[in-house]
Amino acid sequence: MDTSRVYGNVKTFRSPGHKQASFPSLSTDACRCPHWHHLALKLGCATLILLLLTLIGLSVFVRFLVQKPLIEKCSMAAQENGTEPTGRSAILECPRHWQPHRNKCLIISQISRPWAEGLVACSMKEATLLIIENEEELKFVQNILKGRQQLFFIGLNYVQTEMTWKWINGSVLKPNILRITGSEVENSCALISHTEVFSDSCSSDNHWICQKTLKHV
Amino acid sequence: MPSSAHLQDPPPLLSRTLTQNEGQTSLRQSSSCGPSAASASESLSGSTESRIPHSKMLQGKLPRNIPLEYPAGLYCCYVVIIVLSVAVVALSVALSVKKTAQISTINTYAACPRNWIGVGNKCFYFNEIPSNWTLSQTLCKEQGAELARFDTEEELNFLRRYKGSSGYWFGLHRESSAHPWKWTDNTEYNNSVSIGGDEKHGFLSDNGFSSGRGYIVRKSICRKPNSYTSQCL
């Protein structure tokens, strides 16, 4: 009789054991669903990172395109060495943004103004309006101007008193170098395009070409 | 003294008899089938009661906790992903627009021919092939237009901004530097903007309005009313 009592007690202990067994199964069921959610979250995070990187790349690219190429004004600091009486200085290379051609450096203005203002602007760069010395140079200059639908003052104007075209260095235009289309009247200055040289009013607004001569010591 | 001894003896005897009675009652219960069945049913009911609330608690917790945490996070991720996707698409569109360098027309009524630009009720055309002033006017007329003029501040500002750094012939001309400026329809110009230079044919430069000799070849600008206006008329 006592032993039967003991068995009853054992049974009572076993029942909570069964209850405990049921817990893990429920917890495993709970884990499965979150696992899928975890996978979804991981995919979501990966997508987020990818999109963020793409966004950054595109932003940089768009900004790069939006930024227009800066038109840096050509400013030439006065070369002190050049001013020295010893004259040791030697300019063998063209300054930045200038186009080299034989012993000259050429540059095209970014703005339009009357001829006289172009002359002043060139002198401020220690240069002068372009003087074309031969046919080869004319071809070179017009080749540079291909693709530009613009007109450019050069250092050539009409001297009414002498009835002739003169370069700003005082020399007279030779007919074989270039031919000027248009009127030969007072206040006429020469304009060059990629195909022709015109006579226009010196008071007209146009771009211009400066030249700087390279010095060899 | 023996009487006292007798008095002390009864308590242990009484307790012994009580314990014996208890044992008998327990034996009786175990022997009977009814009490055992009752105890079995009690244990079953106890286990079910204990199990049910546990399962209820678990079931209750799962729906309560999981949707609160995971779906919220997922929703946030989805929203952010959508926002980023839209941003990427917008930037891509901006890139394509920049690359093609297509300038969107300012058409108010979208009634201008292709390659013409609408401003207010007018259409403007920028002729990029240089020609002299007279030929420029002829080319404009062939398209039912005239060399450009401006009647409003809006048109003037548009012309100034759109032309870039090149010079463009437009509709002003005069017989000599001593004569007043006129439009191509011979109406007199009101001198609202001064014109530089001493010549007889006006053009737009990046310095404002200038004048040059008519035989010079330049780009040009044409203008005509848009068809919406003409339809209304």
Interface residues (C-beta under 8 A of the other chain):
Chain A: M1 S4 R5 G8 K11 T12 S15 P16 H18 K19 S22 F23 L26 A30 C33 P34 H37 A40 L41 G44 C45 T47 L48 L51 L52 T54 L55 L58 S59 F61 V62 L65 V66 Q110 I111 S112 R113 P114 Q149 Q150 L151 T181 G182 S183 N187 L191 S193 E196 F198 S199 D200 S201 S203 S204 D205 N206 H207
Chain B: L27 S30 S39 S43 G46 S47 S50 R51 H54 S55 L58 L62 I66 Y70 G73 L74 C77 Y78 V80 I81 L84 S85 A87 V88 L91 S92 A94 L95 K98 K99 E128 I129 P130 S165 S166 G167 G196 G197 D198 E199 S205 D206 N207 G208 S210 S211 G212 R213 Y215 I216 V217 R218 K219
